[in-house]
Structure formats: C-alpha cells, structure tokens
Amino acid sequence: MTRNGEDTAPLRPPEVTELHLATEGPDRPATSAPVPPDPSHESVPGAPRLSHESVPGSPHLPHEPVPESPDLHHGSAPGQPDLPHDRSQAILEAAKEIGALLKRAGHPFALAGSVAVYAHGGSRYLQHDADFCVLPDDADTVVATLAEAGLAVRTPPEDWLLKTTCRGQNVDIIFALAHQPVTKDLLERAHVLPVDSVLMPVLSPTDLIHSLLSAFSEHYCDFGAVLPVARAVREKVDWDEVRAACGDQPMPAAFLFLLERLNVIDPQEGQP
C-alpha cells in the first residue's frame, strides 16, 4: 500500500533468460565434430609413456594406494640371501656362517666378543660385529678359506686382526687378544656351544673376562660396557685366575674392586 492508500502489485524480479553455449545457440546449430588432439599430449615415438606414478617426486592422486618402497637399509645385494631386519640376528647369522666355514676347513678358532657372551647366556642385544680368534700362523690359510667363499678380506692399520663383511655385518679375525698372541692353549680351553643352532668353539668365560679387563687403559676404560658381561657370566669365571692374570694393573684392579662393592663377586681372601 502506498501513501495514498492505493494497493500496488508486488514487484517481480526480472526474468533471467536461459543461457546457451555459443555452439548450441538458436542461431548456431550444435556441432558434433571431434576436437583434434593436442600434439603436445602425444607420446614421443619409441619413448615410454609417463604418468604421475613414474615421474620422480610427483605426488600420488587422492584415493590412490601408495606403493611400498623397498627397505634399502636391510635390502640384500643381488644374488645374496635376504638380510634379517633385526640387527642382532644379522650379526648372529654372520657369526654362524663364518664359524661354519672355519669348521669345515679345519681351522682352530674360537668365537669371542659380544657373540661369545651371548653364547654363554648373556644379552642378545648385539650392535657391533662378530669376533673370531685364530692362530697367527693360520692367517694366510684363513684368508684363503674366506676368499673361496666369496668374502673379501681387508687389512686395517692394526696389525693384530683382519676384517671382512658377511651378510652385511662386520667380522673381525683376531690374532692377538689382551695384547697377547692367540695360542693353542687359549683355543683348546674354548667351550663348544650352540650359537643360534650352530655348534662352534667359544672362548671360555674366564678368558673372555680376562681379555676384556686387560683391554682397559687410561685411554679406554668403559666399565659400563663390561659390567653387564661380568654379571652374566660371574658364576662361570675363575675370578682368582683373572686376578692373578691382570689384577695388579690399575684399571682391571679398579674394575674388580667395583664388582666386589656391587656384590657381583666375593672379595679376595685376606682383604676386608
């Protein structure tokens, strides 16, 4: 209603005419001719057809499964057996293979290091390498045995060991232990034990502890690494023999005193 009281019709919005594409308008009939392909989208003759999957760094489309990439860290070289994802198991596999090679060739040897501790009932947490003691005079024949098995042997600056790699793990072939050459007596005292299902000679617990303590010096004195080893094999070690062999040296004596204070071993007789 207006000011004068007259009724007026409500305003109607203007009609919107239907829009048509130019190709389908009333003046231009719809065409069905195909659009010619863009030459830039065609593949080069003889070249592989690329997609977003084959372009390095291209993102994957939504809802498209992402292919799993291979595990490069644990992958094996062509022609080599698959490596276990567990580092400790990989070291055990390497120790088993080297031990089996030395056994078949008839070389006197003994397993040492952390794998030997494991064989005697210690921790299975292995994160370094596998160690084998052999006689110095057998160095050349041991190298030949490893070479026949396809294992390359390296000569490090240290003149008391050789190095090789087996199943992706480092292996040390040691000629001197605790600053002393490996002897027949040392190897004869070894215990034949199963190392993850493979029987092989393993350094005796007493010789193993002796070698670890004798390695202590003013430049290397990691008691924390040897303490769990001593705890694991304490009932199998002749501690009097260890004291007689290296107890007069400052660092081994300090470690033995620590074991006594921690009640890992009994105090030496005649001492409070």
PyRosetta script that sets phi, psi and omega in degrees:
from pyrosetta import init, pose_from_sequence

init()
pose = pose_from_sequence("MTRNGEDTAPLRPPEVTELHLATEGPDRPATSAPVPPDPSHESVPGAPRLSHESVPGSPHLPHEPVPESPDLHHGSAPGQPDLPHDRSQAILEAAKEIGALLKRAGHPFALAGSVAVYAHGGSRYLQHDADFCVLPDDADTVVATLAEAGLAVRTPPEDWLLKTTCRGQNVDIIFALAHQPVTKDLLERAHVLPVDSVLMPVLSPTDLIHSLLSAFSEHYCDFGAVLPVARAVREKVDWDEVRAACGDQPMPAAFLFLLERLNVIDPQEGQP")
pose.set_psi(1, 137.9)
pose.set_omega(1, -179.3)
pose.set_phi(2, -90.1)
pose.set_psi(2, -176.3)
pose.set_omega(2, 178.6)
pose.set_phi(3, -62.7)
pose.set_psi(3, -33.4)
pose.set_omega(3, -178.0)
pose.set_phi(4, -82.4)
pose.set_psi(4, 3.8)
pose.set_omega(4, 178.2)
pose.set_phi(5, 81.7)
pose.set_psi(5, 10.4)
pose.set_omega(5, -179.9)
pose.set_phi(6, -87.6)
pose.set_psi(6, 139.8)
pose.set_omega(6, 177.0)
pose.set_phi(7, -77.1)
pose.set_psi(7, 140.6)
pose.set_omega(7, 176.3)
pose.set_phi(8, -126.8)
pose.set_psi(8, 148.8)
pose.set_omega(8, 178.6)
pose.set_phi(9, -73.1)
pose.set_psi(9, 142.2)
pose.set_omega(9, 178.9)
pose.set_phi(10, -63.6)
pose.set_psi(10, 146.7)
pose.set_omega(10, -179.6)
pose.set_phi(11, -69.9)
pose.set_psi(11, 140.1)
pose.set_omega(11, 178.2)
pose.set_phi(12, -109.5)
pose.set_psi(12, 136.0)
pose.set_omega(12, 178.8)
pose.set_phi(13, -65.5)
pose.set_psi(13, 148.5)
pose.set_omega(13, -179.8)
pose.set_phi(14, -64.0)
pose.set_psi(14, 143.1)
pose.set_omega(14, 179.5)
pose.set_phi(15, -71.9)
pose.set_psi(15, 140.6)
pose.set_omega(15, 177.9)
pose.set_phi(16, -101.5)
pose.set_psi(16, 119.8)
pose.set_omega(16, -179.7)
pose.set_phi(17, -72.4)
pose.set_psi(17, 147.6)
pose.set_omega(17, -178.3)
pose.set_phi(18, -68.5)
pose.set_psi(18, 134.3)
pose.set_omega(18, -179.4)
pose.set_phi(19, -88.5)
pose.set_psi(19, 143.8)
pose.set_omega(19, 177.8)
pose.set_phi(20, -129.6)
pose.set_psi(20, 147.5)
pose.set_omega(20, 173.0)
pose.set_phi(21, -65.1)
pose.set_psi(21, 152.9)
pose.set_omega(21, -177.0)
pose.set_phi(22, -61.3)
pose.set_psi(22, -31.1)
pose.set_omega(22, -177.9)
pose.set_phi(23, -78.3)
pose.set_psi(23, -10.0)
pose.set_omega(23, -177.8)
pose.set_phi(24, -123.8)
pose.set_psi(24, 18.6)
pose.set_omega(24, -179.4)
pose.set_phi(25, -71.5)
pose.set_psi(25, 170.6)
pose.set_omega(25, -178.5)
pose.set_phi(26, -64.6)
pose.set_psi(26, -27.9)
pose.set_omega(26, -178.4)
pose.set_phi(27, -89.6)
pose.set_psi(27, -11.8)
pose.set_omega(27, -177.5)
pose.set_phi(28, -131.4)
pose.set_psi(28, 114.1)
pose.set_omega(28, -179.3)
pose.set_phi(29, -66.2)
pose.set_psi(29, 152.3)
pose.set_omega(29, 179.3)
pose.set_phi(30, -66.4)
pose.set_psi(30, 140.7)
pose.set_omega(30, 179.9)
pose.set_phi(31, -109.1)
pose.set_psi(31, 148.3)
pose.set_omega(31, 179.0)
pose.set_phi(32, -117.1)
pose.set_psi(32, 14.6)
pose.set_omega(32, -179.3)
pose.set_phi(33, -68.9)
pose.set_psi(33, 133.7)
pose.set_omega(33, -179.3)
pose.set_phi(34, -68.8)
pose.set_psi(34, 148.2)
pose.set_omega(34, 177.5)
pose.set_phi(35, -79.9)
pose.set_psi(35, 128.9)
pose.set_omega(35, -178.6)
pose.set_phi(36, -65.1)
pose.set_psi(36, 143.6)
pose.set_omega(36, -178.9)
pose.set_phi(37, -66.3)
pose.set_psi(37, 150.0)
pose.set_omega(37, 178.0)
pose.set_phi(38, -77.3)
pose.set_psi(38, 120.0)
pose.set_omega(38, -178.2)
pose.set_phi(39, -58.7)
pose.set_psi(39, -25.4)
pose.set_omega(39, -177.8)
pose.set_phi(40, -69.9)
pose.set_psi(40, -17.2)
pose.set_omega(40, -179.0)
pose.set_phi(41, -92.4)
pose.set_psi(41, -5.7)
pose.set_omega(41, -178.3)
pose.set_phi(42, -82.5)
pose.set_psi(42, 150.9)
pose.set_omega(42, 179.9)
pose.set_phi(43, -76.6)
pose.set_psi(43, 150.6)
pose.set_omega(43, 174.9)
pose.set_phi(44, -73.5)
pose.set_psi(44, 133.0)
pose.set_omega(44, -178.9)
pose.set_phi(45, -56.0)
pose.set_psi(45, 130.2)
pose.set_omega(45, 177.8)
pose.set_phi(46, 86.7)
pose.set_psi(46, -10.4)
pose.set_omega(46, -179.1)
pose.set_phi(47, -95.8)
pose.set_psi(47, 147.7)
pose.set_omega(47, 177.9)
pose.set_phi(48, -67.0)
pose.set_psi(48, 146.7)
pose.set_omega(48, -179.9)
pose.set_phi(49, -81.5)
pose.set_psi(49, 122.8)
pose.set_omega(49, -177.3)
pose.set_phi(50, -89.7)
pose.set_psi(50, 149.1)
pose.set_omega(50, 171.7)
pose.set_phi(51, -131.4)
pose.set_psi(51, 179.4)
pose.set_omega(51, 179.5)
pose.set_phi(52, -65.7)
pose.set_psi(52, -20.5)
pose.set_omega(52, -179.8)
pose.set_phi(53, -75.4)
pose.set_psi(53, -29.5)
pose.set_omega(53, -174.3)
pose.set_phi(54, -95.7)
pose.set_psi(54, -3.7)
pose.set_omega(54, 178.6)
pose.set_phi(55, -88.0)
pose.set_psi(55, 122.0)
pose.set_omega(55, -178.0)
pose.set_phi(56, -59.3)
pose.set_psi(56, 132.6)
pose.set_omega(56, 175.8)
pose.set_phi(57, 83.8)
pose.set_psi(57, -2.3)
pose.set_omega(57, -178.8)
pose.set_phi(58, -76.8)
pose.set_psi(58, 142.5)
pose.set_omega(58, -179.7)
pose.set_phi(59, -74.9)
pose.set_psi(59, 156.2)
pose.set_omega(59, 176.1)
pose.set_phi(60, -84.6)
pose.set_psi(60, 146.8)
pose.set_omega(60, -179.5)
pose.set_phi(61, -70.2)
pose.set_psi(61, 154.7)
pose.set_omega(61, 177.2)
pose.set_phi(62, -59.1)
pose.set_psi(62, 147.2)
pose.set_omega(62, 178.3)
pose.set_phi(63, 66.5)
pose.set_psi(63, 11.0)
pose.set_omega(63, 178.7)
pose.set_phi(64, -100.6)
pose.set_psi(64, 129.4)
pose.set_omega(64, -179.9)
pose.set_phi(65, -64.4)
pose.set_psi(65, 135.8)
pose.set_omega(65, 179.3)
pose.set_phi(66, -87.5)
pose.set_psi(66, 121.9)
pose.set_omega(66, -179.3)
pose.set_phi(67, -66.3)
pose.set_psi(67, 143.7)
pose.set_omega(67, 179.8)
pose.set_phi(68, -75.6)
pose.set_psi(68, 132.6)
pose.set_omega(68, 178.3)
pose.set_phi(69, -84.1)
pose.set_psi(69, 148.5)
pose.set_omega(69, 179.8)
pose.set_phi(70, -67.6)
pose.set_psi(70, 151.4)
pose.set_omega(70, 178.9)
pose.set_phi(71, -81.2)
pose.set_psi(71, 102.5)
pose.set_omega(71, -174.6)
pose.set_phi(72, -70.5)
pose.set_psi(72, -30.5)
pose.set_omega(72, -176.0)
pose.set_phi(73, -68.0)
pose.set_psi(73, -37.5)
pose.set_omega(73, -175.7)
pose.set_phi(74, -102.5)
pose.set_psi(74, 1.4)
pose.set_omega(74, -177.1)
pose.set_phi(75, -67.9)
pose.set_psi(75, 152.9)
pose.set_omega(75, -179.5)
pose.set_phi(76, -100.0)
pose.set_psi(76, 154.5)
pose.set_omega(76, 174.9)
pose.set_phi(77, -71.2)
pose.set_psi(77, 155.7)
pose.set_omega(77, 179.6)
pose.set_phi(78, -56.2)
pose.set_psi(78, 132.8)
pose.set_omega(78, 179.7)
pose.set_phi(79, 85.5)
pose.set_psi(79, -4.4)
pose.set_omega(79, 180.0)
pose.set_phi(80, -102.0)
pose.set_psi(80, 151.9)
pose.set_omega(80, 178.6)
pose.set_phi(81, -66.8)
pose.set_psi(81, 154.1)
pose.set_omega(81, 179.4)
pose.set_phi(82, -62.4)
pose.set_psi(82, 139.0)
pose.set_omega(82, 179.5)
pose.set_phi(83, -90.2)
pose.set_psi(83, 140.6)
pose.set_omega(83, 177.0)
pose.set_phi(84, -69.4)
pose.set_psi(84, 149.9)
pose.set_omega(84, 179.8)
pose.set_phi(85, -74.2)
pose.set_psi(85, -19.8)
pose.set_omega(85, 179.2)
pose.set_phi(86, -83.9)
pose.set_psi(86, 119.2)
pose.set_omega(86, -177.6)
pose.set_phi(87, -61.6)
pose.set_psi(87, -41.6)
pose.set_omega(87, 179.4)
pose.set_phi(88, -61.4)
pose.set_psi(88, -42.5)
pose.set_omega(88, 179.0)
pose.set_phi(89, -66.2)
pose.set_psi(89, -34.7)
pose.set_omega(89, 177.6)
pose.set_phi(90, -63.4)
pose.set_psi(90, -40.7)
pose.set_omega(90, 177.7)
pose.set_phi(91, -65.9)
pose.set_psi(91, -40.3)
pose.set_omega(91, 177.4)
pose.set_phi(92, -62.6)
pose.set_psi(92, -41.0)
pose.set_omega(92, 179.0)
pose.set_phi(93, -62.7)
pose.set_psi(93, -40.5)
pose.set_omega(93, 177.8)
pose.set_phi(94, -64.9)
pose.set_psi(94, -42.6)
pose.set_omega(94, 179.2)
pose.set_phi(95, -63.0)
pose.set_psi(95, -40.3)
pose.set_omega(95, 178.8)
pose.set_phi(96, -63.0)
pose.set_psi(96, -42.6)
pose.set_omega(96, -177.7)
pose.set_phi(97, -67.7)
pose.set_psi(97, -44.8)
pose.set_omega(97, 179.3)
pose.set_phi(98, -65.6)
pose.set_psi(98, -43.1)
pose.set_omega(98, 178.3)
pose.set_phi(99, -60.0)
pose.set_psi(99, -41.2)
pose.set_omega(99, 179.0)
pose.set_phi(100, -65.1)
pose.set_psi(100, -38.6)
pose.set_omega(100, 178.1)
pose.set_phi(101, -63.3)
pose.set_psi(101, -46.1)
pose.set_omega(101, -179.0)
pose.set_phi(102, -66.4)
pose.set_psi(102, -36.5)
pose.set_omega(102, 178.1)
pose.set_phi(103, -64.2)
pose.set_psi(103, -47.3)
pose.set_omega(103, -178.0)
pose.set_phi(104, -63.1)
pose.set_psi(104, -33.7)
pose.set_omega(104, -179.6)
pose.set_phi(105, -82.0)
pose.set_psi(105, -8.1)
pose.set_omega(105, 178.0)
pose.set_phi(106, 78.2)
pose.set_psi(106, 22.1)
pose.set_omega(106, 179.2)
pose.set_phi(107, -80.8)
pose.set_psi(107, 132.7)
pose.set_omega(107, 170.7)
pose.set_phi(108, -68.1)
pose.set_psi(108, 132.2)
pose.set_omega(108, -179.0)
pose.set_phi(109, -160.9)
pose.set_psi(109, 171.2)
pose.set_omega(109, 174.4)
pose.set_phi(110, -151.5)
pose.set_psi(110, 137.4)
pose.set_omega(110, 176.1)
pose.set_phi(111, -71.3)
pose.set_psi(111, 139.3)
pose.set_omega(111, -179.1)
pose.set_phi(112, -131.8)
pose.set_psi(112, -173.8)
pose.set_omega(112, 173.7)
pose.set_phi(113, 71.5)
pose.set_psi(113, -157.3)
pose.set_omega(113, -174.0)
pose.set_phi(114, -66.5)
pose.set_psi(114, -30.4)
pose.set_omega(114, 178.6)
pose.set_phi(115, -70.0)
pose.set_psi(115, -33.4)
pose.set_omega(115, 174.9)
pose.set_phi(116, -65.6)
pose.set_psi(116, -39.7)
pose.set_omega(116, 176.5)
pose.set_phi(117, -60.7)
pose.set_psi(117, -42.5)
pose.set_omega(117, 177.7)
pose.set_phi(118, -61.1)
pose.set_psi(118, -41.5)
pose.set_omega(118, -179.8)
pose.set_phi(119, -63.8)
pose.set_psi(119, -29.2)
pose.set_omega(119, 178.9)
pose.set_phi(120, -87.8)
pose.set_psi(120, 6.4)
pose.set_omega(120, 176.8)
pose.set_phi(121, 105.8)
pose.set_psi(121, 8.9)
pose.set_omega(121, -179.9)
pose.set_phi(122, -82.0)
pose.set_psi(122, -167.5)
pose.set_omega(122, -175.5)
pose.set_phi(123, -65.3)
pose.set_psi(123, 146.6)
pose.set_omega(123, 176.4)
pose.set_phi(124, -89.6)
pose.set_psi(124, 0.4)
pose.set_omega(124, -178.2)
pose.set_phi(125, -78.5)
pose.set_psi(125, 97.5)
pose.set_omega(125, -177.4)
pose.set_phi(126, -113.2)
pose.set_psi(126, 124.1)
pose.set_omega(126, -176.5)
pose.set_phi(127, -134.5)
pose.set_psi(127, 16.3)
pose.set_omega(127, -177.3)
pose.set_phi(128, -122.6)
pose.set_psi(128, -86.6)
pose.set_omega(128, -176.8)
pose.set_phi(129, -159.0)
pose.set_psi(129, -176.1)
pose.set_omega(129, 174.8)
pose.set_phi(130, -111.4)
pose.set_psi(130, 140.1)
pose.set_omega(130, -176.2)
pose.set_phi(131, -122.2)
pose.set_psi(131, 137.6)
pose.set_omega(131, 177.6)
pose.set_phi(132, -131.3)
pose.set_psi(132, 133.9)
pose.set_omega(132, 175.8)
pose.set_phi(133, -96.4)
pose.set_psi(133, 130.4)
pose.set_omega(133, 176.0)
pose.set_phi(134, -134.2)
pose.set_psi(134, 163.7)
pose.set_omega(134, 179.0)
pose.set_phi(135, -71.8)
pose.set_psi(135, 142.2)
pose.set_omega(135, 178.9)
pose.set_phi(136, -57.3)
pose.set_psi(136, -36.2)
pose.set_omega(136, -178.6)
pose.set_phi(137, -71.2)
pose.set_psi(137, -14.2)
pose.set_omega(137, -179.3)
pose.set_phi(138, -95.3)
pose.set_psi(138, 7.9)
pose.set_omega(138, -173.8)
pose.set_phi(139, -58.3)
pose.set_psi(139, -48.4)
pose.set_omega(139, -175.8)
pose.set_phi(140, -65.3)
pose.set_psi(140, -41.6)
pose.set_omega(140, -178.8)
pose.set_phi(141, -70.3)
pose.set_psi(141, -34.0)
pose.set_omega(141, 176.3)
pose.set_phi(142, -66.0)
pose.set_psi(142, -41.8)
pose.set_omega(142, 177.5)
pose.set_phi(143, -60.7)
pose.set_psi(143, -41.6)
pose.set_omega(143, 179.6)
pose.set_phi(144, -64.1)
pose.set_psi(144, -39.7)
pose.set_omega(144, 178.8)
pose.set_phi(145, -62.9)
pose.set_psi(145, -44.1)
pose.set_omega(145, 179.7)
pose.set_phi(146, -67.2)
pose.set_psi(146, -38.1)
pose.set_omega(146, 179.9)
pose.set_phi(147, -65.5)
pose.set_psi(147, -38.3)
pose.set_omega(147, 178.1)
pose.set_phi(148, -63.0)
pose.set_psi(148, -28.0)
pose.set_omega(148, 178.2)
pose.set_phi(149, -85.8)
pose.set_psi(149, 3.5)
pose.set_omega(149, 178.3)
pose.set_phi(150, 85.1)
pose.set_psi(150, 16.9)
pose.set_omega(150, -179.3)
pose.set_phi(151, -102.5)
pose.set_psi(151, 122.9)
pose.set_omega(151, 178.9)
pose.set_phi(152, -79.0)
pose.set_psi(152, 135.9)
pose.set_omega(152, -179.3)
pose.set_phi(153, -108.1)
pose.set_psi(153, 132.4)
pose.set_omega(153, -179.7)
pose.set_phi(154, -110.7)
pose.set_psi(154, 147.7)
pose.set_omega(154, 177.6)
pose.set_phi(155, -107.4)
pose.set_psi(155, 106.9)
pose.set_omega(155, -179.8)
pose.set_phi(156, -78.8)
pose.set_psi(156, 174.5)
pose.set_omega(156, 177.6)
pose.set_phi(157, -60.5)
pose.set_psi(157, -33.2)
pose.set_omega(157, 177.9)
pose.set_phi(158, -65.7)
pose.set_psi(158, 136.2)
pose.set_omega(158, -176.1)
pose.set_phi(159, -95.7)
pose.set_psi(159, 14.5)
pose.set_omega(159, -178.0)
pose.set_phi(160, -116.2)
pose.set_psi(160, 12.2)
pose.set_omega(160, 177.8)
pose.set_phi(161, -160.0)
pose.set_psi(161, 164.2)
pose.set_omega(161, 170.5)
pose.set_phi(162, -123.0)
pose.set_psi(162, 161.2)
pose.set_omega(162, -178.0)
pose.set_phi(163, -129.0)
pose.set_psi(163, 146.0)
pose.set_omega(163, 172.5)
pose.set_phi(164, -145.0)
pose.set_psi(164, 173.7)
pose.set_omega(164, 178.5)
pose.set_phi(165, -127.4)
pose.set_psi(165, 128.3)
pose.set_omega(165, -179.1)
pose.set_phi(166, -132.5)
pose.set_psi(166, 125.0)
pose.set_omega(166, -178.9)
pose.set_phi(167, 54.6)
pose.set_psi(167, 35.2)
pose.set_omega(167, 177.8)
pose.set_phi(168, 80.5)
pose.set_psi(168, 4.2)
pose.set_omega(168, -177.2)
pose.set_phi(169, -115.7)
pose.set_psi(169, 147.8)
pose.set_omega(169, 179.0)
pose.set_phi(170, -76.5)
pose.set_psi(170, 139.9)
pose.set_omega(170, 178.2)
pose.set_phi(171, -131.9)
pose.set_psi(171, 129.4)
pose.set_omega(171, 178.2)
pose.set_phi(172, -104.4)
pose.set_psi(172, 131.1)
pose.set_omega(172, 173.7)
pose.set_phi(173, -105.1)
pose.set_psi(173, 110.2)
pose.set_omega(173, -167.1)
pose.set_phi(174, -105.0)
pose.set_psi(174, 134.6)
pose.set_omega(174, 177.3)
pose.set_phi(175, -105.4)
pose.set_psi(175, -20.1)
pose.set_omega(175, -178.8)
pose.set_phi(176, -131.6)
pose.set_psi(176, 135.9)
pose.set_omega(176, -177.9)
pose.set_phi(177, -130.6)
pose.set_psi(177, 131.5)
pose.set_omega(177, -178.3)
pose.set_phi(178, 57.0)
pose.set_psi(178, 41.3)
pose.set_omega(178, 177.2)
pose.set_phi(179, 65.3)
pose.set_psi(179, 15.9)
pose.set_omega(179, 178.5)
pose.set_phi(180, -128.3)
pose.set_psi(180, 143.5)
pose.set_omega(180, 178.9)
pose.set_phi(181, -61.2)
pose.set_psi(181, 146.2)
pose.set_omega(181, 174.7)
pose.set_phi(182, -66.3)
pose.set_psi(182, 132.4)
pose.set_omega(182, -176.5)
pose.set_phi(183, -118.5)
pose.set_psi(183, 166.2)
pose.set_omega(183, 176.6)
pose.set_phi(184, -64.0)
pose.set_psi(184, -37.5)
pose.set_omega(184, 179.3)
pose.set_phi(185, -61.4)
pose.set_psi(185, -41.0)
pose.set_omega(185, 178.8)
pose.set_phi(186, -61.3)
pose.set_psi(186, -45.0)
pose.set_omega(186, -178.4)
pose.set_phi(187, -70.8)
pose.set_psi(187, -31.9)
pose.set_omega(187, 179.0)
pose.set_phi(188, -71.0)
pose.set_psi(188, -24.4)
pose.set_omega(188, 177.8)
pose.set_phi(189, -80.6)
pose.set_psi(189, -5.4)
pose.set_omega(189, -178.3)
pose.set_phi(190, -65.0)
pose.set_psi(190, 150.8)
pose.set_omega(190, 178.0)
pose.set_phi(191, -100.2)
pose.set_psi(191, 133.2)
pose.set_omega(191, 176.1)
pose.set_phi(192, -82.7)
pose.set_psi(192, 114.0)
pose.set_omega(192, -174.8)
pose.set_phi(193, -132.6)
pose.set_psi(193, 155.6)
pose.set_omega(193, 173.8)
pose.set_phi(194, -76.1)
pose.set_psi(194, 130.2)
pose.set_omega(194, 174.8)
pose.set_phi(195, -112.6)
pose.set_psi(195, 91.5)
pose.set_omega(195, -178.0)
pose.set_phi(196, 52.6)
pose.set_psi(196, 49.2)
pose.set_omega(196, 173.3)
pose.set_phi(197, 90.7)
pose.set_psi(197, -4.4)
pose.set_omega(197, 178.3)
pose.set_phi(198, -112.7)
pose.set_psi(198, 120.9)
pose.set_omega(198, 178.4)
pose.set_phi(199, -75.9)
pose.set_psi(199, 134.9)
pose.set_omega(199, 176.9)
pose.set_phi(200, -160.7)
pose.set_psi(200, 157.3)
pose.set_omega(200, 177.3)
pose.set_phi(201, -69.6)
pose.set_psi(201, 136.4)
pose.set_omega(201, -178.2)
pose.set_phi(202, -127.2)
pose.set_psi(202, 137.8)
pose.set_omega(202, 178.2)
pose.set_phi(203, -49.6)
pose.set_psi(203, 140.7)
pose.set_omega(203, 177.4)
pose.set_phi(204, -64.0)
pose.set_psi(204, 152.2)
pose.set_omega(204, 179.5)
pose.set_phi(205, -56.5)
pose.set_psi(205, -37.7)
pose.set_omega(205, -180.0)
pose.set_phi(206, -65.4)
pose.set_psi(206, -45.9)
pose.set_omega(206, 178.4)
pose.set_phi(207, -66.4)
pose.set_psi(207, -33.9)
pose.set_omega(207, 179.6)
pose.set_phi(208, -65.2)
pose.set_psi(208, -47.6)
pose.set_omega(208, 178.7)
pose.set_phi(209, -65.7)
pose.set_psi(209, -40.7)
pose.set_omega(209, 178.6)
pose.set_phi(210, -58.8)
pose.set_psi(210, -43.0)
pose.set_omega(210, -179.2)
pose.set_phi(211, -65.7)
pose.set_psi(211, -36.6)
pose.set_omega(211, -179.6)
pose.set_phi(212, -70.8)
pose.set_psi(212, -42.8)
pose.set_omega(212, -179.0)
pose.set_phi(213, -70.5)
pose.set_psi(213, -35.8)
pose.set_omega(213, -179.3)
pose.set_phi(214, -69.7)
pose.set_psi(214, -17.2)
pose.set_omega(214, 178.0)
pose.set_phi(215, -79.5)
pose.set_psi(215, -12.6)
pose.set_omega(215, 178.7)
pose.set_phi(216, -65.5)
pose.set_psi(216, 141.8)
pose.set_omega(216, 176.4)
pose.set_phi(217, -154.2)
pose.set_psi(217, -179.1)
pose.set_omega(217, 177.8)
pose.set_phi(218, -67.8)
pose.set_psi(218, -20.3)
pose.set_omega(218, 179.6)
pose.set_phi(219, -96.0)
pose.set_psi(219, -19.0)
pose.set_omega(219, 178.1)
pose.set_phi(220, -142.5)
pose.set_psi(220, 114.4)
pose.set_omega(220, -177.8)
pose.set_phi(221, -151.0)
pose.set_psi(221, 65.4)
pose.set_omega(221, -176.2)
pose.set_phi(222, -92.4)
pose.set_psi(222, 86.2)
pose.set_omega(222, 178.7)
pose.set_phi(223, -64.9)
pose.set_psi(223, -32.9)
pose.set_omega(223, -176.5)
pose.set_phi(224, -62.4)
pose.set_psi(224, -30.1)
pose.set_omega(224, 180.0)
pose.set_phi(225, -78.0)
pose.set_psi(225, -31.1)
pose.set_omega(225, -175.4)
pose.set_phi(226, -91.0)
pose.set_psi(226, -23.2)
pose.set_omega(226, -177.4)
pose.set_phi(227, -57.6)
pose.set_psi(227, -49.0)
pose.set_omega(227, 178.6)
pose.set_phi(228, -64.4)
pose.set_psi(228, -27.8)
pose.set_omega(228, 176.3)
pose.set_phi(229, -67.0)
pose.set_psi(229, -45.5)
pose.set_omega(229, 179.1)
pose.set_phi(230, -62.2)
pose.set_psi(230, -38.9)
pose.set_omega(230, 177.4)
pose.set_phi(231, -63.4)
pose.set_psi(231, -39.2)
pose.set_omega(231, -174.4)
pose.set_phi(232, -69.8)
pose.set_psi(232, -33.7)
pose.set_omega(232, -173.4)
pose.set_phi(233, -116.5)
pose.set_psi(233, 15.0)
pose.set_omega(233, -171.8)
pose.set_phi(234, -59.2)
pose.set_psi(234, -34.1)
pose.set_omega(234, -178.2)
pose.set_phi(235, -78.9)
pose.set_psi(235, -8.2)
pose.set_omega(235, -178.7)
pose.set_phi(236, -105.8)
pose.set_psi(236, -1.0)
pose.set_omega(236, -173.8)
pose.set_phi(237, -101.5)
pose.set_psi(237, 139.4)
pose.set_omega(237, 170.7)
pose.set_phi(238, -86.8)
pose.set_psi(238, 92.6)
pose.set_omega(238, -173.7)
pose.set_phi(239, -68.9)
pose.set_psi(239, -28.9)
pose.set_omega(239, 175.9)
pose.set_phi(240, -63.8)
pose.set_psi(240, -38.3)
pose.set_omega(240, 178.0)
pose.set_phi(241, -68.3)
pose.set_psi(241, -37.6)
pose.set_omega(241, 177.7)
pose.set_phi(242, -64.1)
pose.set_psi(242, -43.9)
pose.set_omega(242, 178.5)
pose.set_phi(243, -61.9)
pose.set_psi(243, -40.8)
pose.set_omega(243, -179.4)
pose.set_phi(244, -66.8)
pose.set_psi(244, -31.4)
pose.set_omega(244, -176.0)
pose.set_phi(245, -81.2)
pose.set_psi(245, -38.0)
pose.set_omega(245, -174.7)
pose.set_phi(246, -143.0)
pose.set_psi(246, 7.8)
pose.set_omega(246, -176.2)
pose.set_phi(247, -68.8)
pose.set_psi(247, -14.6)
pose.set_omega(247, 179.4)
pose.set_phi(248, -88.2)
pose.set_psi(248, -3.2)
pose.set_omega(248, 177.6)
pose.set_phi(249, -88.1)
pose.set_psi(249, 142.7)
pose.set_omega(249, -171.7)
pose.set_phi(250, -57.9)
pose.set_psi(250, -48.9)
pose.set_omega(250, -174.8)
pose.set_phi(251, -70.4)
pose.set_psi(251, -48.4)
pose.set_omega(251, 174.9)
pose.set_phi(252, -59.8)
pose.set_psi(252, -38.0)
pose.set_omega(252, 179.1)
pose.set_phi(253, -63.2)
pose.set_psi(253, -39.3)
pose.set_omega(253, 178.2)
pose.set_phi(254, -65.1)
pose.set_psi(254, -38.6)
pose.set_omega(254, 179.6)
pose.set_phi(255, -69.0)
pose.set_psi(255, -39.9)
pose.set_omega(255, 177.5)
pose.set_phi(256, -63.1)
pose.set_psi(256, -38.1)
pose.set_omega(256, 176.8)
pose.set_phi(257, -63.9)
pose.set_psi(257, -39.6)
pose.set_omega(257, 177.2)
pose.set_phi(258, -61.9)
pose.set_psi(258, -42.4)
pose.set_omega(258, 178.9)
pose.set_phi(259, -62.5)
pose.set_psi(259, -37.3)
pose.set_omega(259, 177.9)
pose.set_phi(260, -66.2)
pose.set_psi(260, -44.3)
pose.set_omega(260, -178.7)
pose.set_phi(261, -66.9)
pose.set_psi(261, -28.0)
pose.set_omega(261, 178.2)
pose.set_phi(262, -88.5)
pose.set_psi(262, 3.8)
pose.set_omega(262, -179.6)
pose.set_phi(263, 60.8)
pose.set_psi(263, 28.6)
pose.set_omega(263, 173.9)
pose.set_phi(264, -78.0)
pose.set_psi(264, -39.1)
pose.set_omega(264, 177.0)
pose.set_phi(265, -130.4)
pose.set_psi(265, 162.0)
pose.set_omega(265, 178.1)
pose.set_phi(266, -78.3)
pose.set_psi(266, 148.8)
pose.set_omega(266, 176.3)
pose.set_phi(267, -62.6)
pose.set_psi(267, 153.3)
pose.set_omega(267, 178.6)
pose.set_phi(268, -65.5)
pose.set_psi(268, 141.8)
pose.set_omega(268, -178.8)
pose.set_phi(269, -60.5)
pose.set_psi(269, 139.3)
pose.set_omega(269, -179.5)
pose.set_phi(270, 90.1)
pose.set_psi(270, -3.0)
pose.set_omega(270, 177.8)
pose.set_phi(271, -116.6)
pose.set_psi(271, 146.6)
pose.set_omega(271, -179.5)
pose.set_phi(272, -68.3)
pose.dump_pdb("model.pdb")
